Amino acid sequence: MPEQTHISKLTLTNFRNYAALAIELAPGAVVFSGDNGAGKTNLLEAISLLTPGRGLRRAPYANVAREGGDGGFALHARLDGPDGQVEIGTGISGGDNAGEGGRRVRINGATAKSAEDMLERLRVVWLTPAMDALFTGPAADRRRFLDRMVLAIDPGHGQRALDYEKAMRGRNRLLTEGSRDISWFDAIETQMAETGVAIAAARAEMVRLLAAMIDRLPDTGPFPQADIGLSGDLETEIATAPAVDVEERFRRMLAGNRERDRAAGRTLDGPHRSDLLVRHRPKAMPAELCSTGEQKALLVGIVLSHARLTGEMSGLTPILLLDEIAAHLDGGRRAALFSILEELNCQAFMTGTDAALFSSLRGRAQFLTVDHGTVGPTV
């Protein structure tokens, strides 16, 4: 793994339940403990906004601003890494139009062209309790999970996804309005074909790389190996045919299915219908049929393998956000997790209501107590 990059100072202003907060942070493991609702996850959410997107809760930016504030928020992080210190700031301005234009990003005092510029400085990977239902929930959740993994090693993936979604919305609008403007359909479907196939190719490459990383894990470990694959026409075709041929077939498919899609009121084919398939390798069982404990262990294993892959592919050791991670792992798996995090040489933020669950990290981690808008050393 590459040399560690870590957040050495985090400053929040009008963010969630924090009117103003500045905390110094150590490299390695950082444990936030405190009561439910104290603001532990809010701290992780702030860190997750040091990457493109809406963070680990996917909340509208205006909703992140502290209630009773001016409608804006700001967060600032000082990063220490092999290339020295880097300052990253992001947030939205207050006022009547707060958040409408998205958030601003500044790196070392200069305005960034886009949020994707932050990916040149750090990568952030997270695991939250809301993801425990990943394997049994809707396919959209798994696509989002997969696309977030792709973005961590391929910064251009986010823009491709946005471009595809914009084009698809335009096509759906033409369908529902009853438009017969062939030239408009042709233009939009050409863009959908180009971006859709690029999305499918990036996903397929991620699955290939991640599967190879998972294969490097021991056969009998605390976090079982997963077999992963993709379900989707484009993802299947891109494995055996040149991208230009797949694009043309997809474009023709969209054109040929206009009347069917018009009746449905939406586009029924494309990467927005694909799914991530996961199996528990030792048990040869689909992940959705495994017990909740087995699903959690599978998910942790996938996230840790992805963290390794991100470090190797990007040259940036990712920062890990592990919300309420210890509560649903037995003692053996907790100990194994802590050892793996040390092996990864990453800064890992973990939360829990009971600091005792992390007691084996005493002397090897920074312990901080969160108490409704304040953060201080754990006694």
Secondary structure, DSSP 8 states (H G I E B T S, - for coil): -----EEEEEEEEEETTEEEEEEE--SSEEEEE--TTSSHHHHHHHHHTTSSSSTTTT--HHHHB-TTS-S-EEEEEEEEETTEEEEEEEEE--STTTTTT--EEEETTEE-SSGGGGGGT--EEEE-GGGGGTTTS-HHHHHHHHHHHHHHH-TTHHHHHHHHHHHHHHHHHHHHHT---HHHHHHHHHHHHHHHHHHHHHHHHHHHHHHHHHHTS-SS-SS--EEEEEE-HHHHHHTTS-HHHHHHHHHHHHHHTHHHHHHHTS--SSGGG-EEEEEETTTTEEGGGS-HHHHHHHHHHHHHHHHHHHHHHHSS--EEEETT-STTS-HHHHHHHHHHHHHHT--EEEEES-GGGGGGGTTTEEEEEE-SS-EEE--
